[in-house]
C-alpha cells in the first residue's frame, strides 16, 4: 500500500485518489486556517481552507468586499452594459434608506454611508467595464468589541468563523456584519436601473410582519403599491394601522434591551416572461439563494408559500385566460409569478423571514418571553 501523503503534498494539491482507503475522522486542531484529518490511524494531514463565496450572479456579477470596522465596504460590478446613465446619486438614495441610525428602531451606529464610484463610468455613463463602488466606514469603534476576543456571542458567526478559518475579525463580526449588505444595495440600485430602463421592471419591498403582528394578505394591492406608501413611516409597512402596531411591538422589547424578528415581502412588477431555467437554475431557486445569503435571514417562500399546503389542488391552481391584448394570463397568482422555475409574466412576490437581532442588551437567562 502506498504511504499516506504528507501535509506538504496535500497543501500542494495532491489528488484525492492518492489518499489511502479508509475512514476519515475529523479532529480539532489549534492551527489557524486549517482542518486536520486523521486518515485511519495514520499520520495526520492538513487541508487548507479557501475563502470563497463573495461573488453572486452569472452575467451581471456582484462581488462584495470589506469588514464592519475596516476601512470601508463596497462592491465590484461586472457585466453592466455600456452607455447606461449612472452617478453616485443613483445609488445614494437606496444607501440612505439602508443607512443605520435613522430612527429609534434601528441600530444606533452613525454612518453617512456616502458612496464613491472609483471605476466603470465616464462623464456619468457606464463604460461596460467593472464598476467599483466604495463606502468608507466612519464610525469605527473597535474598543466596543474587546469582550468579543474573550467569548463568542450567542447566535453570531464568531464561533463558526473560528472553526472554519482559525481566525476571525473581532471588531463587529467582519464579513458577517450587516454592513456587508452595503455592496448589495449599491449593486442592486444599478440592477434596478437597468431593469427599469430595458423592460420597465419595478421592484418594491416592505415589512409585512414584526414578531406576532402580521399584515393581512389583502391589505396591500401589489399592482398599485408605491414607494411613498412604504416610506410613510419608520417601520416601512404600507398600512398605517399595522405600521403603528409593529412600531409598538418593537418599542416594547427595545426599552428592555431585547429584540424581535420579522418578515419582508418583495414584489417585482412587469417582469419579462421566460426568465429562469429548469431544474437547478429555477428563478425561485436563484431568488432564494440571494435572499438566504442575507445576514439574519432564516426563511424564504414564494407565492402561496407554506400557506399553500393548506389548500387543495383545485383551490391552489392558477387558472389561465386570455386578456384583451391577447396575452395568456392567470386569474390568480398563487404561483408567485413563477411556474416550472420560469417567470410567467405575472407579478413576482416572495417573503423573507429574519430572526431577532442577535446583539441585545439582556442576558439569555433574564430575557422575558414576548
Helices and strands as residue ranges (DSSP letters): H 7-11, G 16-18, E 24-27, E 34-39, E 44-48, E 55-56, E 61-66, E 72-78, H 88-98, E 115-119, E 121-122, E 125-126, E 131-136, G 142-149, H 158-165, G 174-176, G 178-180, H 181-199, E 202-210, E 213-214, G 217-219, H 227-230, H 240-254, E 262-269, G 279-281, H 283-292, E 297-302, G 305-310, H 313-316, E 320-322, E 328-330, E 338-339, E 342-343, E 348-354, G 364-366
